[in-house]
Amino acid sequence: MTLPEGVAYREFDGAERLATRGTPAYGEPVVDGWRVWDAGRSKLGAMFDAGIDTGLSGSDGVLYLGAANGTTASHVADFARVVYAVEFAARPMDDLLDAAAARETLVPLLNDARQPDTYAHVVENGLDAVVQDVATRGQAQVALANRQFLADDGRLVAALKARSEDVTREPGAIFGDALAELREGYEVLDTRRLDPRHDDHLAVVARPR
């Protein structure tokens, strides 16, 4: 697994930890300009720590769905060419705006990822990656709806949350249904459970069909 240019393991308090170079966004430790990428707070960070090949690179154009406070989106913006960060809830938007103020590459959008037509006039087409971390039912449908922004050789890098779909069903069954639906528009390249850092989450890497 190759990390994107601009992402590296650096030493913090005697331990090697994932990091990007940039302005702190959420109180994370910083050493020599490198800021810890806390994999316990970031599903994408956990994917890198697990050795998953996401296909992300240091010059990517990225659509980030479910940006929340900007914890992970800010790290992606440290290495990507541009990150369109979509978040539906108004409450975390202040934090996302603060993270964007220090990064010209981070574009915050107060929109619903289930309705890509509401931001299609802002987000460019032919992007290298869609990174998805949304807490809603129909996560596969969200990925399919936003496939329109991806280049033919682009990547979907998603963290599927079983409990956002159904709290009563077994997570494995939920993931099976979601993957079957995703395959209507994507070729699934890799999947991995993110337990114990992120319980009942499935990492998915796919490319558009």
C-alpha positions in Angstrom: 0.0 0.0 0.0 1.4 3.4 -1.1 0.4 6.5 0.9 -0.5 9.6 -1.2 2.2 12.1 -1.5 1.9 14.5 1.5 0.8 11.7 3.9 3.4 10.0 6.0 4.2 8.2 9.2 6.0 10.6 11.6 7.2 10.2 15.2 5.0 11.7 17.9 6.0 11.0 21.5 8.1 8.1 20.5 5.4 6.5 18.3 5.0 6.4 14.5 1.7 7.9 13.6 -0.1 8.9 10.4 0.3 12.6 9.6 -0.2 15.3 7.1 1.5 18.7 6.8 -0.8 21.6 7.5 -2.5 23.9 10.0 -4.1 22.2 13.0 -7.9 21.9 12.8 -9.1 20.0 15.9 -6.5 20.3 18.6 -4.3 17.5 17.2 -0.6 17.3 18.0 1.8 19.0 15.6 5.6 18.4 15.2 7.7 20.2 12.7 4.6 21.2 10.7 3.2 17.6 10.6 -0.2 17.1 12.3 -1.3 13.8 13.6 -4.1 12.1 11.6 -6.1 10.5 14.3 -7.3 7.1 12.9 -9.7 6.8 15.9 -11.5 9.9 14.7 -11.2 9.3 11.0 -12.4 6.3 8.9 -10.1 7.2 6.1 -7.2 7.4 8.5 -8.1 4.0 9.8 -8.1 2.7 6.2 -4.6 3.9 5.7 -3.5 2.4 9.0 -5.1 -0.9 8.0 -3.0 -0.9 4.8 -5.9 -0.6 2.4 -4.9 0.7 -1.1 -7.3 3.5 -1.6 -5.8 4.7 -4.9 -5.7 8.3 -3.6 -2.7 10.4 -4.7 -1.3 13.8 -3.9 -2.8 15.7 -6.7 -6.3 14.4 -6.6 -9.6 16.3 -7.1 -11.9 15.0 -4.4 -15.6 15.1 -3.6 -15.9 14.5 0.2 -19.4 13.5 1.3 -20.2 13.8 5.0 -17.5 16.3 5.9 -19.0 17.0 9.4 -16.5 19.2 11.4 -13.8 18.8 8.8 -11.6 16.4 10.7 -10.8 14.1 7.9 -11.6 16.6 5.1 -8.9 18.9 6.4 -6.3 16.1 6.2 -7.4 15.3 2.7 -7.1 19.0 1.8 -3.5 19.0 3.0 -2.5 16.7 0.1 -5.2 17.0 -2.5 -5.5 19.5 -5.3 -9.0 20.4 -4.3 -11.6 19.0 -1.9 -15.3 19.8 -2.3 -16.6 19.1 1.2 -20.3 18.4 1.4 -22.1 18.5 4.8 -25.8 18.6 5.4 -26.0 19.6 9.1 -25.6 23.3 9.9 -24.2 22.7 13.4 -20.7 21.5 12.4 -20.4 24.0 9.5 -18.6 26.6 11.7 -15.8 24.1 12.3 -15.6 23.2 8.7 -15.5 26.8 7.7 -12.6 27.4 10.2 -10.7 24.4 8.7 -11.3 25.8 5.2 -10.1 29.3 6.1 -6.6 27.9 6.5 -6.8 25.8 3.3 -7.4 27.2 -0.2 -7.9 23.6 -1.4 -10.9 23.0 0.9 -14.3 24.1 -0.5 -17.1 23.7 2.2 -20.7 23.1 0.8 -23.8 23.1 3.0 -25.8 20.6 1.0 -27.4 17.1 1.2 -25.2 14.4 -0.4 -28.4 12.6 -1.4 -29.2 15.5 -3.7 -26.1 16.1 -5.9 -28.0 18.3 -8.3 -27.9 21.0 -5.6 -24.1 21.3 -5.8 -23.5 20.1 -9.4 -23.0 23.7 -10.5 -20.0 24.1 -8.1 -18.3 20.7 -8.2 -16.3 19.9 -11.3 -16.7 16.7 -13.2 -13.9 14.2 -13.9 -12.8 14.1 -10.3 -10.2 11.5 -9.1 -12.1 10.4 -6.0 -15.3 10.4 -4.0 -14.6 9.9 -0.3 -17.9 9.1 1.5 -18.6 9.0 5.2 -22.3 9.8 5.5 -24.6 8.8 8.4 -27.8 8.1 6.6 -29.9 5.3 5.2 -29.3 4.5 1.6 -25.5 4.9 1.6 -25.1 2.9 -1.6 -27.7 5.1 -3.3 -25.6 8.2 -2.3 -22.5 6.7 -3.8 -24.4 5.9 -7.0 -26.0 9.3 -7.2 -22.5 11.0 -6.9 -20.8 8.7 -9.4 -21.5 11.4 -12.0 -18.6 13.5 -10.7 -16.0 10.8 -11.1 -13.6 10.3 -14.0 -13.8 6.9 -15.7 -10.7 5.8 -13.8 -11.7 7.5 -10.5 -12.2 5.9 -7.1 -15.0 5.6 -4.6 -13.5 5.4 -1.1 -16.4 4.8 1.3 -17.0 3.9 4.9 -20.4 2.2 5.1 -22.1 2.4 8.6 -24.4 -0.5 9.3 -26.2 1.2 12.2 -27.1 4.1 10.0 -29.0 1.7 7.7 -30.7 -0.5 10.3 -30.0 -1.0 14.0 -31.9 -4.3 14.1 -30.2 -6.3 11.4 -26.8 -8.1 11.5 -24.1 -5.8 10.0 -22.8 -8.4 7.7 -26.2 -8.7 6.0 -26.5 -5.0 5.7 -23.1 -4.7 4.1 -23.9 -7.5 1.7 -27.1 -5.7 0.5 -25.1 -2.4 0.2 -22.4 -4.0 -1.9 -24.9 -5.7 -4.2 -26.5 -2.3 -4.8 -23.1 -0.6 -5.3 -22.2 -3.1 -8.0 -25.0 -1.6 -10.2 -22.6 1.2 -10.9 -19.2 0.3 -9.5 -16.6 -2.5 -9.6 -15.7 -3.2 -6.0 -12.0 -3.6 -5.6 -11.6 -4.1 -1.9 -13.6 -4.3 1.3 -12.4 -4.4 5.0 -14.1 -4.1 8.3 -12.8 -1.2 10.4 -13.4 -2.8 13.8 -12.3 -2.2 16.6 -11.5 1.4 15.8 -14.9 2.0 14.1 -17.4 -0.6 15.1 -19.8 -2.0 12.4 -18.1 0.0 9.6 -17.1 -1.4 6.3 -14.4 0.2 4.2 -15.1 0.0 0.4 -12.8 0.9 -2.5 -14.5 0.8 -5.9 -14.3 2.3 -9.4 -17.1 3.3 -11.7 -18.3 0.8 -14.3 
